[in-house]
Amino acid sequence: MFRRNFAVIALVLAAAIAFALPAEAQFARSELSGRVSDPDGAPLPGVTIVARNEANGSTRTIVTGLNGSYLFQGMTPGTYTFT
């Protein structure tokens, strides 16, 4: 009896997970990457970049890496101002 109940519970959980995974894919996310350099093209590490969402005013802050590169991940689509 225990094995049968366990099998039913496992099947229900597997079905719930299978149906929940496609729903997660419905959220739109994007990323933005680039490189900060001086006028001569030399990379600028340690530069703080702030992305401000114009629609809701939320901000994300990131610091450039050793080669001046940056990557904003998981951004909601929209219009942003960068400073």
C-alpha positions as CSV (number, residue, x, y, z in Angstrom):
1,M,0.0,0.0,0.0
2,F,2.8,2.4,0.9
3,R,4.6,1.8,-2.5
4,R,1.4,2.5,-4.4
5,N,0.7,5.8,-2.5
6,F,4.3,6.8,-3.0
7,A,4.1,6.1,-6.7
8,V,0.9,8.2,-7.0
9,I,2.4,11.1,-5.1
10,A,5.6,10.9,-7.2
11,L,3.5,10.9,-10.4
12,V,1.5,13.9,-9.3
13,L,4.6,15.8,-8.4
14,A,6.3,15.0,-11.7
15,A,3.2,16.2,-13.6
16,A,3.1,19.5,-11.5
17,I,6.7,20.2,-12.3
18,A,6.3,19.3,-16.0
19,F,3.4,21.8,-16.3
20,A,5.2,24.5,-14.3
21,L,8.4,24.6,-16.3
22,P,6.8,26.0,-19.5
23,A,5.2,28.8,-17.5
24,E,8.6,30.0,-16.4
25,A,9.6,30.5,-20.0
26,Q,6.9,33.1,-20.4
27,F,8.8,35.8,-18.6
28,A,10.7,38.0,-21.0
29,R,14.3,38.8,-20.0
30,S,17.2,40.2,-21.9
31,E,20.8,41.1,-21.4
32,L,23.1,43.9,-22.4
33,S,26.8,43.8,-22.6
34,G,29.6,46.2,-23.7
35,R,33.0,47.5,-23.1
36,V,34.1,50.9,-21.6
37,S,37.3,52.4,-23.0
38,D,39.1,55.7,-23.1
39,P,39.5,57.8,-26.3
40,D,42.6,55.7,-27.3
41,G,40.7,52.4,-26.9
42,A,42.3,51.3,-23.7
43,P,39.9,49.4,-21.4
44,L,38.6,51.2,-18.3
45,P,38.2,48.7,-15.4
46,G,36.3,49.6,-12.2
47,V,33.8,51.9,-13.9
48,T,30.4,51.9,-12.2
49,I,27.5,51.8,-14.7
50,V,23.9,52.4,-13.6
51,A,20.9,51.3,-15.7
52,R,17.7,53.1,-14.9
53,N,14.4,51.7,-16.3
54,E,12.4,54.7,-17.6
55,A,9.0,53.0,-17.1
56,N,9.3,52.3,-13.3
57,G,12.5,54.1,-12.2
58,S,14.2,50.9,-11.0
59,T,18.0,50.8,-11.2
60,R,20.7,48.2,-11.6
61,T,24.3,48.9,-10.9
62,I,27.4,47.0,-12.2
63,V,31.2,47.6,-12.3
64,T,33.3,46.9,-15.3
65,G,35.8,44.1,-15.2
66,L,39.5,44.2,-15.8
67,N,39.1,44.5,-19.5
68,G,36.4,47.2,-19.3
69,S,33.6,44.8,-20.0
70,Y,30.2,44.6,-18.4
71,L,27.1,42.4,-18.6
72,F,23.6,43.2,-17.3
73,Q,21.6,40.0,-17.2
74,G,17.9,39.3,-16.5
75,M,16.8,42.8,-17.6
76,T,13.1,43.3,-18.2
77,P,12.6,44.7,-21.8
78,G,12.1,48.4,-21.8
79,T,13.8,51.8,-22.3
80,Y,16.8,52.4,-20.1
81,T,19.1,55.4,-19.3
82,F,22.8,54.5,-18.6
83,T,25.1,56.6,-16.6
